[in-house]
């Protein structure tokens, strides 16, 4: 009876390398579809950002040298934040004041609002809310392009409330 001898196989290191490379490709592909978030901006958010940029340019081109307006913020905040105030911007100098002094819960009397919001800040509020995925509604002034009404629905938690900024009684003090 004759014995059959087995031939020794030739091991090629490139075969091992090909298997490792194939596994890396599979793992990267799976991670791409399941772990990497979608970086595309939804169409509605892109439209809001386009409107924002257009109106920001209108504002920068048509903005008067000095102006005054009333801003009213609605939120689930302390009274000193929701009390309407008069904002005046004269040649780059900004001042804000309440129509009459208000008293805080701690008994402090305030003549000026804490953390006053300015027209330029409203553009940033819209941009930040869109980037955070919040639902945003904006109405722009047809003549100057500033955000006349901004409504941000945070909606991430049941306790979250809407933030609303309303600009009214815009008055030009000095044209450019």
N, CA, C and O of each residue as an XYZ file, in Angstrom:
704
protein
N       0.825     -1.135      0.000
C       0.000      0.000      0.000
C       0.896      1.232      0.000
O       1.844      1.347      0.776
N       0.576      2.088     -0.848
C       1.428      3.248     -0.958
C       0.852      4.396     -0.151
O      -0.357      4.619     -0.093
N       1.715      5.062      0.425
C       1.306      6.233      1.238
C       1.347      7.476      0.392
O       2.266      7.732     -0.386
N       0.341      8.197      0.587
C       0.290      9.458     -0.118
C       0.915     10.532      0.745
O       0.609     10.632      1.933
N       1.736     11.288      0.195
C       2.351     12.356      0.967
C       1.668     13.681      0.614
O       1.376     13.989     -0.541
N       1.449     14.393      1.618
C       0.815     15.712      1.440
C       1.866     16.732      1.071
O       2.960     16.788      1.632
N       1.483     17.521      0.115
C       2.388     18.591     -0.257
C       2.248     19.723      0.734
O       1.147     20.033      1.189
N       3.299     20.301      1.047
C       3.270     21.442      1.941
C       2.743     22.644      1.171
O       3.198     22.943      0.067
N       1.762     23.335      1.781
C       1.198     24.518      1.139
C       2.138     25.705      1.268
O       2.970     25.793      2.172
N       1.971     26.560      0.373
C       2.786     27.757      0.400
C       1.936     28.866      1.009
O       0.949     29.298      0.413
N       2.313     29.317      2.174
C       1.579     30.389      2.860
C       2.058     31.717      2.324
O       3.254     32.007      2.289
N       1.093     32.516      1.909
C       1.458     33.815      1.393
C       0.954     34.880      2.362
O      -0.219     34.879      2.737
N       1.807     35.751      2.749
C       1.442     36.799      3.695
C       0.437     37.770      3.091
O      -0.292     38.441      3.822
N       0.393     37.851      1.802
C      -0.566     38.759      1.165
C      -2.000     38.276      1.362
O      -2.920     39.094      1.369
N      -2.211     36.985      1.520
C      -3.543     36.465      1.783
C      -4.025     36.958      3.137
O      -5.171     37.388      3.272
N      -3.173     36.898      4.120
C      -3.511     37.384      5.462
C      -3.811     38.882      5.423
O      -4.769     39.339      6.046
N      -3.020     39.625      4.717
C      -3.194     41.063      4.581
C      -4.519     41.388      3.884
O      -5.207     42.332      4.272
N      -4.872     40.628      2.879
C      -6.127     40.844      2.150
C      -7.331     40.603      3.060
O      -8.306     41.352      2.994
N      -7.282     39.592      3.891
C      -8.380     39.299      4.822
C      -8.519     40.429      5.837
O      -9.637     40.865      6.113
N      -7.437     40.904      6.386
C      -7.469     42.007      7.344
C      -8.029     43.265      6.695
O      -8.849     43.962      7.293
N      -7.596     43.552      5.495
C      -8.086     44.722      4.771
C      -9.583     44.618      4.488
O     -10.302     45.609      4.614
N     -10.053     43.455      4.114
C     -11.474     43.228      3.872
C     -12.285     43.461      5.150
O     -13.350     44.076      5.102
N     -11.793     42.978      6.280
C     -12.489     43.185      7.553
C     -12.539     44.664      7.931
O     -13.557     45.140      8.433
N     -11.454     45.388      7.696
C     -11.434     46.828      7.981
C     -12.472     47.546      7.123
O     -13.191     48.413      7.619
N     -12.553     47.200      5.867
C     -13.532     47.827      4.972
C     -14.957     47.540      5.451
O     -15.802     48.436      5.448
N     -15.222     46.336      5.849
C     -16.566     45.980      6.341
C     -16.900     46.769      7.604
O     -17.996     47.321      7.702
N     -15.997     46.838      8.559
C     -16.252     47.566      9.802
C     -16.444     49.062      9.561
O     -17.322     49.676     10.167
N     -15.641     49.647      8.694
C     -15.784     51.072      8.388
C     -17.122     51.335      7.704
O     -17.781     52.331      8.002
N     -17.522     50.471      6.810
C     -18.804     50.637      6.117
C     -19.968     50.556      7.090
O     -20.896     51.361      7.014
N     -19.931     49.609      7.991
C     -20.993     49.479      8.991
C     -21.016     50.705      9.891
O     -22.090     51.224     10.196
N     -19.869     51.168     10.313
C     -19.804     52.356     11.177
C     -20.327     53.579     10.444
O     -20.968     54.436     11.052
N     -20.068     53.670      9.163
C     -20.532     54.827      8.390
C     -22.056     54.886      8.363
O     -22.636     55.959      8.530
N     -22.699     53.764      8.157
C     -24.156     53.760      8.040
C     -24.873     53.824      9.389
O     -25.997     54.321      9.462
N     -24.250     53.334     10.446
C     -24.945     53.277     11.719
C     -24.445     54.245     12.770
O     -25.209     54.622     13.658
N     -23.201     54.658     12.704
C     -22.650     55.477     13.781
C     -22.425     56.927     13.403
O     -22.491     57.791     14.277
N     -22.169     57.225     12.172
C     -21.877     58.593     11.782
C     -23.192     59.321     11.536
O     -23.997     58.881     10.715
N     -23.421     60.439     12.242
C     -24.680     61.156     12.070
C     -24.757     61.833     10.705
O     -23.748     62.137     10.070
N     -25.975     62.049     10.292
C     -26.209     62.710      9.013
C     -25.909     64.189      9.169
O     -26.541     64.861      9.984
N     -24.962     64.709      8.409
C     -24.549     66.098      8.557
C     -25.319     67.035      7.641
O     -25.113     68.247      7.683
N     -26.195     66.496      6.821
C     -26.984     67.345      5.936
C     -28.026     68.110      6.743
O     -28.605     67.576      7.689
N     -28.257     69.350      6.368
C     -29.243     70.187      7.027
C     -30.586     69.937      6.351
O     -30.668     69.978      5.123
N     -31.648     69.677      7.128
C     -32.961     69.494      6.510
C     -33.343     70.725      5.688
O     -32.890     71.837      5.960
N     -34.180     70.504      4.686
C     -34.542     71.566      3.740
C     -35.145     72.781      4.441
O     -34.840     73.916      4.076
N     -35.997     72.556      5.442
C     -36.636     73.680      6.135
C     -35.591     74.517      6.875
O     -35.654     75.746      6.849
N     -34.639     73.869      7.529
C     -33.592     74.606      8.232
C     -32.694     75.348      7.251
O     -32.261     76.467      7.528
N     -32.416     74.741      6.122
C     -31.592     75.411      5.111
C     -32.303     76.653      4.592
O     -31.669     77.678      4.344
N     -33.618     76.562      4.428
C     -34.393     77.720      3.969
C     -34.365     78.838      5.007
O     -34.246     80.012      4.655
N     -34.475     78.478      6.281
C     -34.414     79.479      7.353
C     -33.050     80.161      7.362
O     -32.967     81.380      7.515
N     -31.991     79.389      7.200
C     -30.640     79.960      7.183
C     -30.421     80.848      5.956
O     -29.738     81.869      6.046
N     -30.994     80.467      4.815
C     -30.886     81.307      3.621
C     -31.605     82.640      3.829
O     -31.074     83.700      3.497
N     -32.825     82.575      4.384
C     -33.571     83.806      4.682
C     -32.812     84.666      5.686
O     -32.765     85.889      5.561
N     -32.224     84.018      6.673
C     -31.452     84.735      7.687
C     -30.294     85.486      7.046
O     -30.086     86.664      7.335
N     -29.547     84.823      6.188
C     -28.395     85.453      5.547
C     -28.826     86.605      4.643
O     -28.189     87.659      4.632
N     -29.889     86.410      3.898
C     -30.408     87.464      3.018
C     -30.811     88.691      3.815
O     -30.447     89.814      3.467
N     -31.569     88.472      4.893
C     -32.042     89.595      5.701
C     -30.928     90.228      6.522
O     -30.973     91.427      6.797
N     -29.943     89.453      6.914
C     -28.787     90.028      7.619
C     -28.044     91.002      6.701
O     -27.605     92.066      7.139
N     -27.909     90.631      5.431
C     -27.261     91.524      4.468
C     -28.090     92.788      4.235
O     -27.542     93.884      4.118
N     -29.417     92.627      4.167
C     -30.297     93.796      4.023
C     -30.121     94.712      5.225
O     -30.005     95.929      5.072
N     -30.101     94.131      6.417
C     -29.935     94.907      7.647
C     -28.602     95.653      7.643
O     -28.554     96.839      7.967
N     -27.545     94.977      7.287
C     -26.229     95.619      7.281
C     -26.148     96.754      6.255
O     -25.443     97.738      6.477
N     -26.856     96.623      5.152
C     -26.823     97.651      4.112
C     -27.768     98.825      4.383
O     -27.487     99.953      3.980
N     -28.880     98.563      5.062
C     -29.901     99.604      5.247
C     -29.984    100.137      6.673
O     -30.741    101.071      6.933
N     -29.251     99.585      7.564
C     -29.339     99.955      8.975
C     -29.088    101.451      9.163
O     -28.106    101.997      8.658
N     -29.998    102.106      9.901
C     -29.792    103.538     10.176
C     -28.606    103.742     11.122
O     -28.143    102.800     11.765
N     -28.133    104.956     11.195
C     -27.016    105.284     12.071
C     -27.434    105.212     13.539
O     -26.680    104.733     14.386
N     -28.654    105.698     13.832
C     -29.188    105.647     15.198
C     -30.669    105.272     15.125
O     -31.395    105.717     14.236
N     -31.096    104.448     16.073
C     -32.479    103.995     16.063
C     -32.901    103.542     17.462
O     -32.077    103.321     18.349
N     -34.208    103.414     17.615
C     -34.793    103.019     18.908
C     -35.936    102.048     18.620
O     -36.600    102.147     17.589
N     -36.155    101.119     19.530
C     -37.232    100.147     19.366
C     -37.591     99.571     20.735
O     -36.855     99.738     21.708
N     -38.713     98.906     20.788
C     -39.136     98.207     22.007
C     -38.981     96.721     21.736
O     -39.362     96.224     20.677
N     -38.423     96.030     22.698
C     -38.286     94.582     22.557
C     -39.012     93.907     23.714
O     -38.894     94.294     24.877
N     -39.756     92.895     23.343
C     -40.502     92.130     24.342
C     -40.126     90.669     24.190
O     -40.224     90.090     23.109
N     -39.704     90.101     25.274
C     -39.315     88.692     25.286
C     -40.368     87.927     26.063
O     -40.791     88.361     27.135
N     -40.789     86.804     25.538
C     -41.724     85.933     26.226
C     -41.032     84.597     26.434
O     -40.602     83.951     25.478
N     -40.929     84.195     27.670
C     -40.292     82.917     27.985
C     -40.720     82.510     29.389
O     -41.412     83.256     30.083
N     -40.306     81.337     29.788
C     -40.552     80.881     31.152
C     -39.373     81.374     31.987
O     -38.487     80.607     32.363
N     -39.389     82.696     32.269
C     -38.263     83.377     32.908
C     -38.772     84.259     34.046
O     -39.975     84.379     34.277
N     -37.837     84.861     34.735
C     -38.180     85.837     35.763
C     -38.758     87.093     35.116
O     -38.547     87.341     33.929
N     -39.482     87.879     35.898
C     -40.176     89.056     35.387
C     -39.239     90.062     34.736
O     -39.602     90.689     33.740
N     -38.052     90.225     35.279
C     -37.133     91.213     34.708
C     -36.685     90.858     33.286
O     -36.185     91.719     32.562
N     -36.859     89.602     32.887
C     -36.498     89.193     31.532
C     -37.661     89.332     30.549
O     -37.438     89.483     29.348
N     -38.892     89.283     31.044
C     -40.049     89.349     30.147
C     -40.681     90.739     30.087
O     -41.553     90.984     29.254
N     -40.258     91.631     30.943
C     -40.775     93.003     30.911
C     -40.251     93.706     29.662
O     -39.040     93.728     29.439
N     -41.138     94.284     28.838
C     -40.664     94.999     27.640
C     -39.745     96.165     28.014
O     -39.916     96.794     29.058
N     -38.787     96.438     27.162
C     -37.862     97.543     27.414
C     -37.557     98.285     26.123
O     -37.731     97.767     25.020
N     -37.101     99.500     26.297
C     -36.740    100.349     25.168
C     -35.244    100.202     24.926
O     -34.431    100.408     25.827
N     -34.899     99.848     23.708
C     -33.496     99.708     23.325
C     -33.160    100.843     22.364
O     -33.884    101.098     21.401
N     -32.066    101.507     22.641
C     -31.616    102.608     21.794
C     -30.187    102.328     21.362
O     -29.322    102.016     22.181
N     -29.957    102.445     20.072
C     -28.611    102.278     19.524
C     -28.279    103.552     18.761
O     -28.819    103.804     17.684
N     -27.374    104.362     19.340
C     -26.982    105.633     18.738
C     -25.510    105.589     18.366
O     -24.627    105.582     19.224
N     -25.272    105.561     17.065
C     -23.902    105.558     16.538
C     -23.017    104.497     17.201
O     -21.863    104.758     17.540
N     -23.576    103.306     17.377
C     -22.832    102.197     17.962
C     -22.917    102.091     19.470
O     -22.514    101.073     20.033
N     -23.431    103.116     20.145
C     -23.584    103.095     21.602
C     -24.971    102.549     21.939
O     -25.976    103.067     21.453
N     -25.028    101.507     22.769
C     -26.282    100.829     23.069
C     -26.724    101.107     24.506
O     -25.926    101.028     25.440
N     -28.008    101.435     24.665
C     -28.602    101.594     25.997
C     -29.959    100.907     26.003
O     -30.638    100.842     24.978
N     -30.343    100.404     27.148
C     -31.646     99.761     27.310
C     -32.221    100.183     28.647
O     -31.503    100.281     29.642
N     -33.531    100.432     28.664
C     -34.169    100.822     29.918
C     -35.641    100.426     29.896
O     -36.279    100.365     28.845
N     -36.153    100.160     31.088
C     -37.587     99.893     31.220
C     -38.329    101.218     31.169
O     -37.752    102.268     31.451
N     -39.607    101.175     30.812
C     -40.406    102.404     30.817
C     -40.549    102.943     32.241
O     -40.550    104.153     32.467
N     -40.666    102.035     33.177
C     -40.660    102.408     34.592
C     -39.878    101.336     35.342
O     -39.772    100.200     34.879
N     -39.347    101.689     36.469
C     -38.529    100.752     37.239
C     -39.380     99.544     37.634
O     -40.579     99.667     37.885
N     -38.741     98.381     37.685
C     -39.453     97.185     38.133
C     -38.745     96.606     39.347
O     -37.552     96.820     39.563
N     -39.513     95.874     40.124
C     -38.965     95.245     41.321
C     -38.858     93.748     41.084
O     -39.814     93.117     40.632
N     -37.696     93.178     41.388
C     -37.472     91.753     41.203
C     -38.021     90.986     42.402
O     -38.438     91.595     43.387
N     -38.026     89.689     42.330
C     -38.506     88.858     43.448
C     -37.662     89.060     44.704
O     -38.144     88.918     45.828
N     -36.385     89.395     44.484
C     -35.499     89.593     45.635
C     -35.648     90.989     46.236
O     -35.004     91.305     47.237
N     -36.508     91.839     45.621
C     -36.734     93.174     46.147
C     -35.868     94.247     45.515
O     -36.002     95.424     45.851
N     -34.999     93.870     44.624
C     -34.117     94.824     43.949
C     -34.924     95.631     42.921
O     -35.785     95.084     42.231
N     -34.640     96.920     42.830
C     -35.300     97.792     41.865
C     -34.380     97.934     40.651
O     -33.211     98.293     40.788
N     -34.922     97.646     39.457
C     -34.122     97.701     38.239
C     -34.652     98.772     37.287
O     -35.860     98.902     37.091
N     -33.735     99.529     36.703
C     -34.088    100.510     35.682
C     -33.708     99.995     34.292
O     -34.266    100.427     33.284
N     -32.749     99.066     34.257
C     -32.296     98.502     32.986
C     -32.433     96.978     33.018
O     -32.266     96.357     34.068
N     -32.730     96.396     31.890
C     -32.902     94.936     31.855
C     -31.568     94.194     31.938
O     -30.576     94.638     31.359
N     -31.538     93.080     32.646
C     -30.324     92.253     32.629
C     -30.264     91.492     31.301
O     -31.293     91.048     30.792
N     -29.108     91.349     30.765
C     -28.915     90.600     29.511
C     -29.845     91.079     28.396
O     -30.602     90.297     27.822
N     -29.773     92.363     28.105
C     -30.606     92.927     27.048
C     -30.285     92.259     25.710
O     -29.129     91.957     25.412
N     -31.308     92.040     24.928
C     -31.169     91.471     23.588
C     -31.248     92.621     22.595
O     -32.146     93.458     22.678
N     -30.307     92.663     21.653
C     -30.256     93.702     20.627
C     -30.612     93.089     19.282
O     -30.647     91.866     19.144
N     -30.875     93.927     18.298
C     -31.258     93.428     16.978
C     -30.205     92.491     16.402
O     -30.544     91.455     15.829
N     -28.944     92.842     16.548
C     -27.884     91.967     16.040
C     -27.893     90.610     16.741
O     -27.573     89.590     16.130
N     -28.261     90.597     18.026
C     -28.332     89.340     18.773
C     -29.434     88.428     18.248
O     -29.309     87.205     18.311
N     -30.495     89.004     17.737
C     -31.611     88.192     17.251
C     -31.204     87.328     16.059
O     -31.677     86.201     15.914
N     -30.329     87.857     15.209
C     -29.819     87.041     14.109
C     -29.068     85.827     14.670
O     -29.201     84.717     14.156
N     -28.281     86.047     15.724
C     -27.522     84.965     16.352
C     -28.439     83.961     17.045
O     -28.171     82.760     17.026
N     -29.521     84.449     17.656
C     -30.496     83.569     18.316
C     -31.084     82.600     17.287
O     -31.188     81.400     17.543
N     -31.464     83.125     16.134
C     -32.039     82.286     15.079
C     -31.013     81.264     14.604
O     -31.323     80.080     14.476
N     -29.808     81.716     14.347
C     -28.753     80.825     13.852
C     -28.452     79.706     14.847
O     -28.302     78.549     14.455
N     -28.364     80.046     16.118
C     -28.073     79.045     17.143
C     -29.218     78.047     17.276
O     -28.984     76.845     17.403
N     -30.451     78.537     17.248
C     -31.605     77.647     17.384
C     -31.673     76.658     16.222
O     -31.988     75.485     16.423
N     -31.384     77.118     15.027
C     -31.393     76.226     13.860
C     -30.291     75.182     14.003
O     -30.508     74.006     13.711
N     -29.111     75.604     14.449
C     -27.995     74.656     14.595
C     -28.265     73.612     15.678
O     -27.731     72.504     15.623
N     -29.090     73.966     16.658
C     -29.436     73.020     17.724
C     -30.645     72.156     17.372
O     -31.057     71.305     18.161
N     -31.213     72.378     16.185
C     -32.339     71.560     15.748
C     -33.685     71.997     16.300
O     -34.653     71.239     16.241
N     -33.760     73.207     16.834
C     -35.020     73.707     17.363
C     -35.921     74.165     16.223
O     -35.448     74.485     15.133
N     -37.213     74.191     16.488
C     -38.160     74.697     15.500
C     -38.183     76.214     15.618
O     -38.422     76.757     16.696
N     -37.934     76.892     14.508
C     -37.801     78.346     14.507
C     -38.767     78.955     13.498
O     -38.899     78.478     12.370
N     -39.441     80.021     13.931
C     -40.278     80.816     13.038
C     -39.781     82.248     13.136
O     -39.619     82.778     14.235
N     -39.536     82.883     11.979
C     -39.000     84.241     11.969
C     -39.790     85.082     10.970
O     -40.061     84.655      9.848
N     -40.151     86.286     11.407
C     -40.719     87.295     10.511
C     -39.740     88.456     10.483
O     -39.336     88.967     11.528
N     -39.365     88.867      9.289
C     -38.400     89.949      9.128
C     -39.111     91.245      8.751
O     -40.163     91.233      8.111
N     -38.522     92.349      9.157
C     -39.030     93.656      8.763
C     -38.800     93.816      7.262
O     -37.698     93.573      6.770
N     -39.836     94.225      6.540
C     -39.732     94.298      5.081
C     -38.826     95.425      4.602
O     -38.269     95.338      3.508
N     -38.669     96.466      5.388
C     -37.851     97.601      4.946
C     -36.382     97.448      5.330
O     -35.498     97.672      4.504
N     -36.120     97.067      6.584
C     -34.735     97.030      7.080
C     -34.147     95.616      7.199
O     -32.928     95.462      7.267
N     -34.987     94.603      7.225
C     -34.488     93.235      7.249
C     -34.173     92.660      8.621
O     -33.737     91.511      8.699
N     -34.373     93.400      9.706
C     -34.098     92.844     11.038
C     -35.210     91.864     11.420
O     -36.323     91.973     10.906
N     -34.930     90.907     12.312
C     -35.961     89.975     12.764
C     -36.981     90.710     13.644
O     -36.661     91.112     14.763
N     -38.188     90.882     13.147
C     -39.229     91.588     13.894
C     -39.937     90.659     14.868
O     -40.469     91.108     15.884
N     -39.946     89.379     14.568
C     -40.569     88.389     15.444
C     -39.812     87.081     15.316
O     -39.673     86.540     14.219
N     -39.326     86.578     16.428
C     -38.596     85.310     16.448
C     -39.274     84.409     17.470
O     -39.444     84.789     18.628
N     -39.654     83.227     17.037
C     -40.261     82.253     17.933
C     -39.438     80.970     17.868
O     -39.316     80.359     16.807
N     -38.879     80.567     18.998
C     -38.033     79.375     19.063
C     -38.721     78.360     19.959
O     -38.958     78.614     21.139
N     -39.038     77.205     19.384
C     -39.644     76.115     20.146
C     -38.554     75.089     20.401
O     -38.182     74.320     19.515
N     -38.053     75.090     21.616
C     -36.958     74.189     21.964
C     -37.432     72.747     21.916
O     -36.760     71.902     21.324
N     -38.568     72.445     22.523
C     -39.235     71.161     22.384
C     -38.453     69.915     22.703
O     -38.933     68.818     22.418
N     -37.266     70.024     23.284
C     -36.492     68.822     23.596
C     -37.033     68.103     24.821
O     -36.889     66.886     24.941
N     -37.652     68.843     25.730
C     -38.213     68.266     26.949
C     -39.615     68.826     27.142
O     -39.955     69.878     26.601
N     -40.413     68.123     27.907
C     -41.779     68.576     28.157
C     -41.800     69.887     28.937
O     -42.749     70.663     28.824
N     -40.750     70.138     29.731
C     -40.711     71.366     30.538
C     -40.215     72.566     29.744
O     -40.309     73.699     30.216
N     -39.689     72.333     28.548
C     -39.193     73.437     27.728
C     -40.354     74.286     27.234
O     -41.411     73.771     26.872
N     -40.143     75.563     27.227
C     -41.152     76.490     26.721
C     -40.589     77.215     25.515
O     -39.392     77.166     25.232
N     -41.479     77.882     24.820
C     -41.053     78.675     23.680
C     -40.365     79.946     24.158
O     -40.709     80.501     25.201
N     -39.399     80.389     23.388
C     -38.797     81.708     23.574
C     -39.290     82.548     22.418
O     -39.200     82.146     21.258
N     -39.806     83.704     22.737
C     -40.357     84.587     21.704
C     -39.775     85.974     21.905
O     -39.757     86.501     23.017
N     -39.302     86.556     20.815
C     -38.742     87.905     20.825
C     -39.536     88.735     19.822
O     -39.641     88.381     18.647
N     -40.081     89.821     20.293
C     -40.873     90.691     19.431
C     -40.270     92.094     19.444
O     -40.060     92.685     20.503
N     -40.000     92.610     18.260
C     -39.473     93.972     18.113
C     -40.608     94.816     17.554
O     -41.198     94.477     16.528
N     -40.908     95.905     18.228
C     -41.986     96.774     17.746
C     -41.601     98.242     17.927
O     -40.630     98.564     18.611
N     -42.371     99.110     17.310
C     -42.169    100.564     17.385
C     -40.753    100.975     16.999
O     -40.130    101.802     17.665
N     -40.255    100.387     15.918
C     -38.924    100.741     15.422
C     -38.953    102.194     14.936
O     -39.805    102.575     14.134
N     -38.027    102.980     15.425
C     -37.975    104.409     15.098
C     -36.555    104.795     14.708
O     -35.599    104.546     15.442
N     -36.441    105.409     13.535
C     -35.131    105.874     13.073
C     -34.855    107.233     13.715
O     -35.666    108.152     13.604
N     -33.712    107.356     14.384
C     -33.309    108.604     14.996
C     -32.387    109.416     14.093
O     -32.416    110.647     14.093
N     -31.564    108.697     13.320
C     -30.616    109.364     12.434
C     -30.288    108.435     11.279
O     -29.860    107.299     11.484
N     -30.490    108.924     10.065
C     -30.147    108.146      8.878
C     -28.651    108.274      8.590
O     -27.990    109.199      9.063
N     -28.143    107.348      7.821
C     -26.725    107.398      7.438
C     -26.504    108.399      6.347
O     -25.373    108.580      5.895
